[in-house]
Amino acid sequence: MSSRDYVTLDGSRIFELIRPELDGSRNLSLARATVEPGAATLRHRHREAEEIYFVLSGEGALEIGGAIERVGPGDARLIPPGAEHRVTAIGPGPLVILCACSPPYQHDDTELTEPVRV
């Protein structure tokens, strides 16, 4: 694993494409997130960051603020700061999403709103 490849607090596997400390961006980060078939991220929110999810491949159930909708390749959704959210991979393959965060993603801006699964 490199410094760009890690698991976030919500449980998704991330590969960072653009990161301020590594690439000089000032106001956003861009990452590719992968959620394995049948898995879900933990429900969480970001206090400061707004986030955009753009689905590259796979099928998912995206929950934002209690509303759940099915998403697939080419779908983009805005997740406002403070909105509780999570995504579940519901297809036969992994769900792969581009995640843009502004300000850039930080672990300390993430608040889990459900218990960690063991």
N, C-alpha and C positions, 0 to 999 in steps of 0.2 A: 504494500500500500504506500502511495506517495502522500505528500502533504495536501494534494488536491483530491485524494480519494479517501473518504471516511464515512462513518454512519452518524447521522444527526441525532439529536435528542429524541426526535419523533420516531426514529427507527428506519428511516429511508436510507438507502445506500446512495451516496452523493459522489459525483466527480465534478469538481469546480473548474469551470472554463475560464471565468474572469473573476479575479479577486483583487481588492485594492492593494494589499501588501505585496502581491506577486506580479500584478499587471498594471498598476497605476490608475485604475478606475477611481473616481472620486465619490460617486453617489449610488453605485449599484454593484451587485454581484450577479453572476449567471452560472447556473449549475445544471447538470443532468442528473435527475433522480431516478432510481430504479426501485420498483416495488415488485417483489416476486409474486407469482400467481397464488391467489388465495390469501395473501398477506395484506395488512393495512398499517398505515402509519398510526401513531398515537394521536388522539385528538389534542390539539394545541392551538396556541395563538401567539402572535408576535406583537409586542407592545408598540413598537415604533415602525417596523417595516411593513410596507405594502408588498404584495407578492403577486406575480402573474405566473400561472401554470399554462404551459403550452404542451399538449400531448403529442409526442412523436410517434409512439406505437403502443399497442395494447388497448385494453378496455378497462375502464375504471368507474367506480362510484365515488363521486366527489361530494363531500359534505361541507357546506359553508354556512355557518350560522344556523345549523339545524336543518337546512334544506338540502336534499340529496338529489343529485342528477347524474345520469350516465354520461360519460365522456369517452371520446375516442380520438384517433389521429386527426390532427388539424384543429381540434377544439382548444380555445384559449379562455381562461377565466381569471378575473381579478379577485384577489382576496385582500380586503381592506385591513388596515392596522386594527388589531383588537378582535378581529372576527375569528371565532373558533372554527377550526377546520381539520379535516383528515381525508385521506384517499385510500380506497381499497382496490386492489387489482382483481377484477372479476372475470377476466378472459383466460384462455388456456396458456398464454405466454405472459412474460413480465410486462408491467406498465412502465413506460419510459416517458418522463416529463422533463421539459426545460423549465427551470424555476428562476425567474428574475426577481431580485429583492432590492428595494430601495427604501431606506439606506441598506447597505450590504448586510447579508446574513451574519448574525452573531449568535452564538449559543446563549449568551446571557439575555438576549431579547426574546427568547423562546420560553413560554410558560406551558408546561404540560397540564392538561385539564382532565386527564383520566389517569388511573394508576398504570404504572409500568407493568407489562405482562411478563410473567415468569415462564 
